[in-house]
Amino acid sequence: MTRILKINLQKVFFTDREEKLIYVLQLANLSKEKAKNCLCISVTVGNDVYLTWLLVIEEMSEIKCEKLRSWMLHDLTLIDGIDPSADNPVINMHLDSEVLHLEAHSTASKYAFLRCLLKISDEYLGHDIPWQNFDHDFVGRSSSFLVPDDFVVIMKLCLDVLSCACVLNCF
């Protein structure tokens, strides 16, 4: 579903601005409206990286976007995962003048977003963005971009569930 949303957002919103959409983080719906909140990472022709918060309304076969906020990636000073020991999709993004409190659609998408931010910041800014309170096993550089999005996180969670099931069957 996110891949289709990404393709549609590229056509409807980012192509006109001559930007390439890199990643879409769906945020948890704050209201009961049909609109989706998305935080997008995009790159301009001049290699500037932007974080753009969009309100996306899908009606029938039409998509409408409203830009709520936008920041440059170099304004991001810290990304905080709040609690690495809990399955929690909340992120605090520390920007130059404010702290943005966001809730991702899922914990797996939160980690995929962080991995994408780290890769993009290394590629375009030449350094990593400081991050804290994330489980290092799920952020690991060795395998995070060899497989699509959050497959690594899903596989690790499946193995944990399988281990718990085996332990419970022993009793």
C-alpha positions in Angstrom: 0.0 0.0 0.0 2.8 2.4 0.8 4.5 1.7 -2.5 1.3 2.7 -4.4 1.0 5.8 -2.2 4.6 6.7 -3.0 4.1 6.4 -6.7 0.9 8.5 -6.6 2.5 11.2 -4.4 5.5 11.4 -6.8 3.1 12.0 -9.7 0.7 14.4 -8.0 2.9 16.4 -5.7 6.7 16.0 -6.2 7.1 15.9 -10.0 5.7 19.5 -10.4 8.3 20.7 -7.8 11.1 18.8 -9.6 11.8 16.7 -6.5 12.3 13.0 -6.3 10.4 11.3 -3.5 12.6 8.9 -1.6 10.5 7.7 1.3 7.0 8.0 2.7 6.3 7.5 6.4 2.6 7.1 7.1 1.7 8.6 10.4 -1.0 7.3 12.7 -4.3 9.1 12.0 -4.9 11.7 14.5 -8.5 12.2 13.5 -11.3 10.1 12.1 -11.2 11.9 8.7 -10.3 10.1 5.5 -7.1 12.1 5.2 -3.8 10.5 5.8 -0.8 12.3 7.3 2.5 11.5 5.7 6.1 12.6 6.4 8.0 12.4 3.1 11.7 12.6 2.3 12.5 14.1 -1.0 15.6 15.4 -2.9 15.6 18.4 -5.3 17.5 18.8 -8.5 20.1 20.8 -6.6 20.5 17.9 -4.1 18.8 19.6 -1.2 16.9 17.1 1.0 13.5 18.0 2.4 11.2 16.5 5.0 7.7 17.4 4.0 4.5 16.8 6.1 1.6 16.2 3.7 -2.1 15.8 4.3 -3.3 13.3 1.7 -6.9 12.9 0.7 -7.9 10.0 -1.5 -11.3 10.2 -3.2 -12.3 7.6 -5.7 -9.4 7.6 -8.1 -8.1 11.0 -7.3 -5.5 12.1 -4.8 -5.3 15.6 -3.3 -2.3 16.8 -1.3 -1.9 19.7 1.1 1.5 20.6 2.3 1.4 21.3 6.1 5.0 21.8 6.9 8.5 21.4 5.3 12.0 21.4 6.7 15.5 20.9 5.2 17.3 17.8 6.4 20.2 19.8 7.8 17.7 21.4 10.2 17.2 18.0 11.9 19.5 17.8 14.9 18.4 14.6 16.6 15.9 11.8 16.0 14.7 10.2 19.3 12.9 6.8 19.3 11.6 7.5 22.9 11.9 3.9 24.3 14.0 1.2 22.6 12.7 -1.6 24.9 9.0 -1.1 24.0 7.2 -1.7 20.8 6.3 1.9 20.3 5.9 3.9 17.0 6.5 7.3 18.6 9.3 9.5 17.3 10.6 12.9 18.5 12.3 14.8 15.7 14.4 17.7 17.1 14.7 20.5 14.6 16.6 23.8 15.0 13.7 25.6 16.7 11.2 22.9 17.7 10.6 19.3 18.7 8.1 17.4 16.5 6.3 14.6 18.3 5.1 12.1 15.7 3.5 8.6 15.8 4.3 6.4 12.9 1.8 3.9 11.5 3.9 1.0 13.0 7.1 0.4 14.8 8.6 -1.3 11.7 7.9 1.8 9.6 9.6 3.9 12.3 12.8 1.9 12.0 12.6 1.9 8.2 12.3 5.7 8.3 15.3 6.0 10.5 17.4 3.7 8.3 16.4 5.8 5.3 17.2 9.1 7.1 20.7 7.7 8.0 21.4 6.6 4.5 20.2 9.9 2.9 22.0 12.1 5.4 25.3 10.1 4.9 24.9 10.4 1.1 23.8 14.1 0.8 25.1 15.7 4.0 28.2 13.6 4.4 27.5 12.7 8.1 24.9 10.8 10.2 22.1 12.5 11.9 22.4 11.9 15.7 19.8 9.3 16.9 19.0 7.8 20.3 16.6 5.4 21.9 16.4 3.0 19.0 17.2 -0.7 19.2 20.6 -1.0 17.5 19.8 -4.5 16.2 17.0 -3.1 14.1 19.0 -0.1 12.8 22.1 -2.2 11.9 24.0 -0.9 8.9 25.1 -4.3 7.7 21.8 -5.4 6.2 19.3 -2.6 6.3 19.5 -1.7 2.6 20.2 -5.1 1.1 16.5 -5.9 1.5 13.4 -3.8 0.9 12.1 -1.5 3.6 11.4 -3.2 6.9 11.7 -6.8 6.0 14.6 -7.3 8.4 12.5 -5.9 11.3 9.6 -8.2 10.4 11.8 -11.3 10.2 13.4 -10.6 13.6 9.9 -10.1 15.2 8.7 -13.4 13.6 11.7 -15.2 15.1 11.0 -13.7 18.5 7.3 -14.8 18.3 8.4 -18.3 17.2 10.8 -18.6 20.1 8.1 -17.6 22.5 5.7 -20.1 21.0 8.3 -22.9 21.4 8.9 -22.0 25.0 5.2 -22.0 25.7 4.7 -25.4 24.1 7.4 -26.9 26.3 5.2 -26.4 29.4 
